[in-house]
Amino acid sequence: MRAIGKLPKSVLILEFIGMMLLAVALLSVSDTLSLPEPFSRPEVRF
């Protein structure tokens, strides 16, 4: 695996965005974070 510093900046930004989305999903599933109305409707929840 290559060093993180050698990756292109765009890849690092996409990795960061992906980690933030995973963190939001985890907090949302555990009911620690309440999402805005379009995402918290019963049809959207599993």
C-alpha distance matrix in Angstrom:
0.0 3.8 6.6 8.8 11.6 10.6 10.6 14.1 16.7 17.7 14.4 14.5 18.1 17.6 15.1 17.8 20.6 19.0 18.8 22.4 23.6 22.3 24.1 27.2 27.2 27.0 29.8 31.8 31.7 32.8 35.6 34.6 34.2 36.8 35.8 38.2 40.9 39.3 36.4 38.6 41.2 41.9 40.9 37.4 36.9 35.9
3.8 0.0 3.8 6.4 8.4 6.9 7.6 11.2 13.9 15.5 12.6 12.6 16.4 16.5 14.4 16.9 19.8 19.0 18.9 22.2 23.8 23.0 24.5 27.6 28.0 28.1 30.5 32.6 32.9 34.0 36.5 35.2 34.6 37.2 36.0 38.2 41.0 39.4 36.8 39.1 41.8 42.9 42.0 38.3 38.0 37.4
6.6 3.8 0.0 3.8 5.5 5.5 7.2 10.9 12.8 15.1 12.6 11.5 15.3 16.2 13.9 15.6 19.0 18.6 18.0 21.0 23.1 22.5 23.5 26.6 27.5 27.4 29.5 31.9 32.5 33.2 35.6 34.0 33.4 36.1 35.1 37.3 40.4 39.1 36.5 38.7 41.6 42.9 42.3 38.5 38.2 37.8
8.8 6.4 3.8 0.0 3.8 5.4 5.6 8.9 10.0 12.2 9.8 8.0 11.7 12.9 10.6 12.0 15.4 15.4 14.8 17.6 19.9 19.6 20.5 23.4 24.6 24.6 26.5 28.8 29.7 30.5 32.7 31.0 30.2 32.8 31.8 33.8 36.9 35.7 33.2 35.5 38.5 39.9 39.4 35.6 35.3 35.2
11.6 8.4 5.5 3.8 0.0 3.8 5.6 8.1 8.9 12.0 10.8 8.9 12.2 14.3 12.8 13.6 17.0 17.7 17.3 19.5 22.1 22.2 22.9 25.6 27.1 27.4 28.9 31.2 32.5 33.3 35.2 33.2 32.2 34.7 33.6 35.4 38.6 37.5 35.2 37.6 40.7 42.3 41.8 38.1 38.0 38.1
10.6 6.9 5.5 5.4 3.8 0.0 3.8 6.5 8.8 11.6 10.3 9.8 13.3 14.7 13.7 15.4 18.4 18.8 19.0 21.5 23.6 23.8 25.0 27.5 28.8 29.3 31.1 33.2 34.3 35.3 37.3 35.6 34.5 36.9 35.4 37.1 40.1 38.6 36.5 39.1 41.9 43.5 42.7 39.0 39.1 39.1
10.6 7.6 7.2 5.6 5.6 3.8 0.0 3.8 6.4 8.4 6.5 6.8 10.2 11.2 10.6 12.7 15.2 15.6 16.3 18.8 20.5 20.9 22.4 24.8 25.8 26.7 28.6 30.4 31.5 32.9 34.7 33.3 31.9 34.1 32.4 34.0 36.9 35.2 33.1 35.8 38.6 40.2 39.2 35.5 35.8 35.9
14.1 11.2 10.9 8.9 8.1 6.5 3.8 0.0 3.8 5.5 5.4 6.6 8.9 10.2 10.9 12.7 14.6 15.7 17.0 18.9 20.4 21.5 23.1 24.9 26.1 27.5 29.2 30.6 32.0 33.7 35.2 33.8 32.0 33.8 31.9 33.1 35.9 34.0 32.3 35.2 37.9 39.8 38.7 35.0 35.7 36.1
16.7 13.9 12.8 10.0 8.9 8.8 6.4 3.8 0.0 3.8 5.4 5.1 6.3 8.7 9.9 10.6 12.4 14.3 15.5 16.7 18.5 20.1 21.3 22.8 24.5 26.0 27.3 28.7 30.5 32.0 33.2 31.6 29.6 31.4 29.4 30.5 33.4 31.8 30.2 33.1 35.9 38.0 37.2 33.5 34.2 34.9
17.7 15.5 15.1 12.2 12.0 11.6 8.4 5.5 3.8 0.0 3.8 5.4 5.1 6.3 8.6 9.9 10.6 12.3 14.4 15.5 16.6 18.5 20.1 21.2 22.6 24.5 26.0 26.9 28.7 30.6 31.7 30.4 28.2 29.7 27.4 28.2 30.9 29.0 27.5 30.7 33.2 35.3 34.2 30.6 31.6 32.3
14.4 12.6 12.6 9.8 10.8 10.3 6.5 5.4 5.4 3.8 0.0 3.8 5.4 5.1 6.1 8.6 9.9 10.5 12.4 14.3 15.3 16.5 18.4 20.1 21.0 22.6 24.5 25.6 26.9 28.8 30.3 29.2 27.4 29.1 27.0 28.3 31.0 29.1 27.1 30.1 32.6 34.4 33.3 29.6 30.3 30.7
14.5 12.6 11.5 8.0 8.9 9.8 6.8 6.6 5.1 5.4 3.8 0.0 3.8 5.5 5.0 6.2 8.7 9.8 10.6 12.4 14.3 15.4 16.6 18.5 20.0 21.2 22.7 24.3 25.9 27.3 28.8 27.2 25.6 27.6 25.9 27.4 30.4 28.9 26.8 29.6 32.4 34.3 33.6 29.8 30.2 30.7
18.1 16.4 15.3 11.7 12.2 13.3 10.2 8.9 6.3 5.1 5.4 3.8 0.0 3.8 5.4 5.1 6.2 8.6 10.0 10.7 12.4 14.3 15.4 16.6 18.4 20.1 21.3 22.5 24.4 26.0 27.1 25.6 23.5 25.2 23.2 24.4 27.3 25.9 24.1 26.9 29.8 32.0 31.3 27.6 28.2 29.1
17.6 16.5 16.2 12.9 14.3 14.7 11.2 10.2 8.7 6.3 5.1 5.5 3.8 0.0 3.8 5.4 5.1 6.1 8.7 9.9 10.5 12.3 14.3 15.4 16.4 18.4 20.1 20.9 22.5 24.5 25.7 24.7 22.6 24.1 21.9 23.2 25.9 24.1 22.1 25.1 27.7 29.6 28.6 24.9 25.6 26.3
15.1 14.4 13.9 10.6 12.8 13.7 10.6 10.9 9.9 8.6 6.1 5.0 5.4 3.8 0.0 3.8 5.5 5.1 6.3 8.7 10.0 10.6 12.4 14.4 15.4 16.6 18.5 19.9 21.2 22.8 24.5 23.3 21.8 23.8 22.1 24.0 26.8 25.3 22.8 25.4 28.2 29.8 29.1 25.3 25.5 25.8
17.8 16.9 15.6 12.0 13.6 15.4 12.7 12.7 10.6 9.9 8.6 6.2 5.1 5.4 3.8 0.0 3.8 5.4 5.2 6.3 8.7 9.9 10.6 12.5 14.3 15.4 16.7 18.3 20.1 21.4 22.7 21.1 19.4 21.5 20.1 21.9 25.0 24.0 21.6 24.0 27.1 29.0 28.7 24.9 24.9 25.7
20.6 19.8 19.0 15.4 17.0 18.4 15.2 14.6 12.4 10.6 9.9 8.7 6.2 5.1 5.5 3.8 0.0 3.8 5.5 5.1 6.2 8.7 9.9 10.6 12.3 14.3 15.4 16.4 18.3 20.1 21.1 19.8 17.7 19.2 17.3 18.8 21.8 20.4 18.3 20.9 23.9 25.9 25.5 21.7 22.1 23.1
19.0 19.0 18.6 15.4 17.7 18.8 15.6 15.7 14.3 12.3 10.5 9.8 8.6 6.1 5.1 5.4 3.8 0.0 3.8 5.4 5.1 6.2 8.7 9.9 10.5 12.4 14.3 15.2 16.5 18.5 20.0 19.2 17.5 19.2 17.4 19.4 22.1 20.5 17.9 20.4 23.2 24.7 24.1 20.3 20.4 20.9
18.8 18.9 18.0 14.8 17.3 19.0 16.3 17.0 15.5 14.4 12.4 10.6 10.0 8.7 6.3 5.2 5.5 3.8 0.0 3.8 5.5 5.1 6.2 8.7 9.9 10.6 12.4 14.1 15.4 16.7 18.4 17.2 16.0 18.3 17.2 19.7 22.7 21.8 18.9 20.8 23.9 25.3 25.2 21.5 20.9 21.3
22.4 22.2 21.0 17.6 19.5 21.5 18.8 18.9 16.7 15.5 14.3 12.4 10.7 9.9 8.7 6.3 5.1 5.4 3.8 0.0 3.8 5.4 5.0 6.2 8.6 9.9 10.6 12.1 14.2 15.5 16.5 15.0 13.2 15.4 14.2 16.5 19.7 19.1 16.4 18.3 21.7 23.5 23.7 19.9 19.5 20.6
23.6 23.8 23.1 19.9 22.1 23.6 20.5 20.4 18.5 16.6 15.3 14.3 12.4 10.5 10.0 8.7 6.2 5.1 5.5 3.8 0.0 3.8 5.4 5.1 6.1 8.6 9.9 10.4 12.2 14.3 15.2 14.6 12.5 14.1 12.3 14.6 17.4 16.3 13.5 15.6 18.7 20.3 20.2 16.4 16.3 17.3
22.3 23.0 22.5 19.6 22.2 23.8 20.9 21.5 20.1 18.5 16.5 15.4 14.3 12.3 10.6 9.9 8.7 6.2 5.1 5.4 3.8 0.0 3.8 5.5 5.1 6.2 8.6 9.8 10.6 12.4 14.2 13.8 12.7 14.7 13.8 16.7 19.3 18.4 15.1 16.6 19.6 20.7 20.7 17.0 16.1 16.3
24.1 24.5 23.5 20.5 22.9 25.0 22.4 23.1 21.3 20.1 18.4 16.6 15.4 14.3 12.4 10.6 9.9 8.7 6.2 5.0 5.4 3.8 0.0 3.8 5.4 5.1 6.2 8.5 10.0 10.8 12.4 11.0 10.2 12.9 12.7 15.9 18.9 18.8 15.5 16.5 19.9 21.1 21.8 18.2 16.9 17.6
27.2 27.6 26.6 23.4 25.6 27.5 24.8 24.9 22.8 21.2 20.1 18.5 16.6 15.4 14.4 12.5 10.6 9.9 8.7 6.2 5.1 5.5 3.8 0.0 3.8 5.5 5.2 6.0 8.6 10.0 10.5 9.5 7.6 9.6 9.0 12.1 15.1 15.1 11.9 12.9 16.5 18.0 18.8 15.3 14.3 15.6
27.2 28.0 27.5 24.6 27.1 28.8 25.8 26.1 24.5 22.6 21.0 20.0 18.4 16.4 15.4 14.3 12.3 10.5 9.9 8.6 6.1 5.1 5.4 3.8 0.0 3.8 5.5 5.0 6.1 8.6 9.8 10.2 8.9 10.4 9.6 12.9 15.2 14.7 11.1 11.9 15.0 15.9 16.5 12.9 11.5 12.3
27.0 28.1 27.4 24.6 27.4 29.3 26.7 27.5 26.0 24.5 22.6 21.2 20.1 18.4 16.6 15.4 14.3 12.4 10.6 9.9 8.6 6.2 5.1 5.5 3.8 0.0 3.8 5.4 5.3 6.3 8.7 8.6 8.8 11.3 11.8 15.4 17.8 17.8 14.2 14.2 17.3 17.7 18.7 15.5 13.3 13.4
29.8 30.5 29.5 26.5 28.9 31.1 28.6 29.2 27.3 26.0 24.5 22.7 21.3 20.1 18.5 16.7 15.4 14.3 12.4 10.6 9.9 8.6 6.2 5.2 5.5 3.8 0.0 3.8 5.6 5.2 6.2 5.1 5.3 8.3 9.6 13.4 16.0 16.8 13.5 13.0 16.5 17.3 18.9 15.8 13.7 14.6
31.8 32.6 31.9 28.8 31.2 33.2 30.4 30.6 28.7 26.9 25.6 24.3 22.5 20.9 19.9 18.3 16.4 15.2 14.1 12.1 10.4 9.8 8.5 6.0 5.0 5.4 3.8 0.0 3.8 5.5 5.1 6.0 4.9 6.1 6.9 10.7 12.8 13.5 10.0 9.3 12.7 13.5 15.2 12.2 10.1 11.5
31.7 32.9 32.5 29.7 32.5 34.3 31.5 32.0 30.5 28.7 26.9 25.9 24.4 22.5 21.2 20.1 18.3 16.5 15.4 14.2 12.2 10.6 10.0 8.6 6.1 5.3 5.6 3.8 0.0 3.8 5.4 7.7 8.1 9.2 10.1 13.8 15.2 15.6 11.9 10.8 13.5 13.2 14.8 12.1 9.1 9.4
32.8 34.0 33.2 30.5 33.3 35.3 32.9 33.7 32.0 30.6 28.8 27.3 26.0 24.5 22.8 21.4 20.1 18.5 16.7 15.5 14.3 12.4 10.8 10.0 8.6 6.3 5.2 5.5 3.8 0.0 3.9 5.5 7.7 9.6 11.8 15.5 17.2 18.3 14.8 13.2 16.0 15.7 17.8 15.4 12.3 12.5
35.6 36.5 35.6 32.7 35.2 37.3 34.7 35.2 33.2 31.7 30.3 28.8 27.1 25.7 24.5 22.7 21.1 20.0 18.4 16.5 15.2 14.2 12.4 10.5 9.8 8.7 6.2 5.1 5.4 3.9 0.0 3.8 5.4 6.5 9.3 12.8 14.4 16.0 13.0 10.8 13.8 13.9 16.5 14.5 11.6 12.8
34.6 35.2 34.0 31.0 33.2 35.6 33.3 33.8 31.6 30.4 29.2 27.2 25.6 24.7 23.3 21.1 19.8 19.2 17.2 15.0 14.6 13.8 11.0 9.5 10.2 8.6 5.1 6.0 7.7 5.5 3.8 0.0 3.8 6.7 9.8 13.3 15.6 17.5 14.7 13.0 16.4 17.1 19.6 17.3 14.8 16.2
34.2 34.6 33.4 30.2 32.2 34.5 31.9 32.0 29.6 28.2 27.4 25.6 23.5 22.6 21.8 19.4 17.7 17.5 16.0 13.2 12.5 12.7 10.2 7.6 8.9 8.8 5.3 4.9 8.1 7.7 5.4 3.8 0.0 3.8 6.3 9.8 12.5 14.4 11.7 10.6 14.3 15.8 18.0 15.4 13.6 15.7
36.8 37.2 36.1 32.8 34.7 36.9 34.1 33.8 31.4 29.7 29.1 27.6 25.2 24.1 23.8 21.5 19.2 19.2 18.3 15.4 14.1 14.7 12.9 9.6 10.4 11.3 8.3 6.1 9.2 9.6 6.5 6.7 3.8 0.0 3.8 6.8 9.0 11.3 9.1 7.5 11.1 12.9 15.4 13.2 11.8 14.6
35.8 36.0 35.1 31.8 33.6 35.4 32.4 31.9 29.4 27.4 27.0 25.9 23.2 21.9 22.1 20.1 17.3 17.4 17.2 14.2 12.3 13.8 12.7 9.0 9.6 11.8 9.6 6.9 10.1 11.8 9.3 9.8 6.3 3.8 0.0 3.8 6.6 8.1 6.0 5.7 9.4 12.0 13.7 11.2 10.8 14.0
38.2 38.2 37.3 33.8 35.4 37.1 34.0 33.1 30.5 28.2 28.3 27.4 24.4 23.2 24.0 21.9 18.8 19.4 19.7 16.5 14.6 16.7 15.9 12.1 12.9 15.4 13.4 10.7 13.8 15.5 12.8 13.3 9.8 6.8 3.8 0.0 3.8 5.9 5.8 6.2 9.0 12.4 13.9 11.8 12.5 16.0
40.9 41.0 40.4 36.9 38.6 40.1 36.9 35.9 33.4 30.9 31.0 30.4 27.3 25.9 26.8 25.0 21.8 22.1 22.7 19.7 17.4 19.3 18.9 15.1 15.2 17.8 16.0 12.8 15.2 17.2 14.4 15.6 12.5 9.0 6.6 3.8 0.0 3.8 5.4 5.1 6.4 10.1 11.5 10.3 11.6 15.3
39.3 39.4 39.1 35.7 37.5 38.6 35.2 34.0 31.8 29.0 29.1 28.9 25.9 24.1 25.3 24.0 20.4 20.5 21.8 19.1 16.3 18.4 18.8 15.1 14.7 17.8 16.8 13.5 15.6 18.3 16.0 17.5 14.4 11.3 8.1 5.9 3.8 0.0 3.8 5.8 6.2 9.9 9.9 8.4 10.7 14.3
36.4 36.8 36.5 33.2 35.2 36.5 33.1 32.3 30.2 27.5 27.1 26.8 24.1 22.1 22.8 21.6 18.3 17.9 18.9 16.4 13.5 15.1 15.5 11.9 11.1 14.2 13.5 10.0 11.9 14.8 13.0 14.7 11.7 9.1 6.0 5.8 5.4 3.8 0.0 3.8 5.8 8.8 9.1 6.4 7.9 11.4
38.6 39.1 38.7 35.5 37.6 39.1 35.8 35.2 33.1 30.7 30.1 29.6 26.9 25.1 25.4 24.0 20.9 20.4 20.8 18.3 15.6 16.6 16.5 12.9 11.9 14.2 13.0 9.3 10.8 13.2 10.8 13.0 10.6 7.5 5.7 6.2 5.1 5.8 3.8 0.0 3.8 6.5 8.3 6.5 6.7 10.4
41.2 41.8 41.6 38.5 40.7 41.9 38.6 37.9 35.9 33.2 32.6 32.4 29.8 27.7 28.2 27.1 23.9 23.2 23.9 21.7 18.7 19.6 19.9 16.5 15.0 17.3 16.5 12.7 13.5 16.0 13.8 16.4 14.3 11.1 9.4 9.0 6.4 6.2 5.8 3.8 0.0 3.8 5.4 5.5 6.6 10.2
41.9 42.9 42.9 39.9 42.3 43.5 40.2 39.8 38.0 35.3 34.4 34.3 32.0 29.6 29.8 29.0 25.9 24.7 25.3 23.5 20.3 20.7 21.1 18.0 15.9 17.7 17.3 13.5 13.2 15.7 13.9 17.1 15.8 12.9 12.0 12.4 10.1 9.9 8.8 6.5 3.8 0.0 3.8 5.4 5.2 8.0
40.9 42.0 42.3 39.4 41.8 42.7 39.2 38.7 37.2 34.2 33.3 33.6 31.3 28.6 29.1 28.7 25.5 24.1 25.2 23.7 20.2 20.7 21.8 18.8 16.5 18.7 18.9 15.2 14.8 17.8 16.5 19.6 18.0 15.4 13.7 13.9 11.5 9.9 9.1 8.3 5.4 3.8 0.0 3.8 5.7 7.8
37.4 38.3 38.5 35.6 38.1 39.0 35.5 35.0 33.5 30.6 29.6 29.8 27.6 24.9 25.3 24.9 21.7 20.3 21.5 19.9 16.4 17.0 18.2 15.3 12.9 15.5 15.8 12.2 12.1 15.4 14.5 17.3 15.4 13.2 11.2 11.8 10.3 8.4 6.4 6.5 5.5 5.4 3.8 0.0 3.8 6.6
36.9 38.0 38.2 35.3 38.0 39.1 35.8 35.7 34.2 31.6 30.3 30.2 28.2 25.6 25.5 24.9 22.1 20.4 20.9 19.5 16.3 16.1 16.9 14.3 11.5 13.3 13.7 10.1 9.1 12.3 11.6 14.8 13.6 11.8 10.8 12.5 11.6 10.7 7.9 6.7 6.6 5.2 5.7 3.8 0.0 3.8
35.9 37.4 37.8 35.2 38.1 39.1 35.9 36.1 34.9 32.3 30.7 30.7 29.1 26.3 25.8 25.7 23.1 20.9 21.3 20.6 17.3 16.3 17.6 15.6 12.3 13.4 14.6 11.5 9.4 12.5 12.8 16.2 15.7 14.6 14.0 16.0 15.3 14.3 11.4 10.4 10.2 8.0 7.8 6.6 3.8 0.0
